[in-house]
């Protein structure tokens, strides 16, 4: 089997030689194995020195995974001529039982509802040239008591018992209730701002526990990378398309690229009708997506399916944001049915072109492929550890295998079409060949041995090697 140990020697100063040897045996087993990636499953595929007790010791050893992921990326995956973006997203793993560390109910986009399981927030470095994402920091999401209490209140507010009680009260109010409601209505309907209220500084925000966790994780990552790899842009999905997330990014000296709601109220900056006009007005007319002035149109195309795509870009204001936004609006119109949809992207960097904002936001989706590979091939959905250290090691190991597979696919020269399935088939074939050769009294000559290894390593591959195609 191909030796993984030389690739991991860069981690020796971080975790020591013993843990490096254990990691190399475990990584080799995961690359070759079939079935669920659990500690017991891994031990069945390890070679000498990889017993079940050895695997257990590794998973219950506290390891600096953030440093390990960064060192491996820096040594084997970094390209100094490339541009890297920082992307972040949350992945939810379903889990049964009641004892797993951090078990709670988290919203899963796959199921479209909260599900019992574990949540991990991943930070990834996205390569603009390679169009790939490399996980660099994984942290488990642990809800605070305040978050749990707020979630319970929201659940109770939506419960049918509360609704029925509210309706029954509204049907038979007493006179005092009516009088109180009337007084409140008079106060509520009174126009204008409350007396004595002042403008608030929108740059001074109170971060939610979620944003505090993300800010701390990004700060730790930037502490490792800034001297070697300065980062400029932070890519987050539409969940973070708000002023709080923008202020978090700016405090970390990053520019945010994200998405706004479709019904966001955006305004053009106010322009006085003449130069002598003196006014404190800040907001001009509101943006109407169907009536955007033609001067903001940057590109217009129509495909073979009669779908017209219009791309607009403008510097706009939002009353909830502290600063003006570089907004890109993508409007798609079906010429046959006249139906229309649009997406609103934005960045805090006003110098970015619309093409760059769209391209960078598209690259954010590469982190979803990391989640897919970690779940499907590297055990993120399979591990059965319940203690904090075991859960942390299992999740981080699955993302470490994502980076390792990126490197192995690059150096094995299997071609751009080859996937993780081809890589696993190759390692499995090598393992079968090695176990078969051990049974022979005499080893075959090197030429025949090389042909056997090549032929067996191609079994089950979707895309054959170029040298394999010439052998048939």
Buried (B, 14 or more C-beta within 10 A) or exposed (E): BBEBBEBBEBBBEBBEEEBBBBBBBBBBBBBBBEEEBBBEBBBBBBEEEBEEEBBBEBBEBEBEBBBBBBBBBBBBBBEEEEEBBBBBBBBBBEBEEEEBBBBBBBEBEEEEEBBBBBBBBBBBBBBBEBEBBBBBBBBBBBBEEEBEEBBEEEEEEEEEEEEEEEEEEEEEEEEEEEEEEEEEEEEEEEEEEEEEEEEEEBEEBEBBBBBEBBBEBBEBBBEBBEEEBEBEBBBBBBBBBBBBBBBBBBBBEBBBBBBBEEEBBBBBEEEEEEEEEEEEEEBBEEBEBEEBEEEBBBEEEEEEEEEBEBBBBBEBBBEEBBBBBBBBBBBBBEEEEEEEEBBBBBBBBEEBEBEBBBEBBEBBBBBBEBBBBBBEBBBBBBBBBBEBBBBBBBBBBBBBBBBBBBBBBEEBEBEEEBBBBBBBBBBBBBBBBBEEEEEEEEEEEEEEEEEBBBBBBBEEBEBBBEEBEEEE
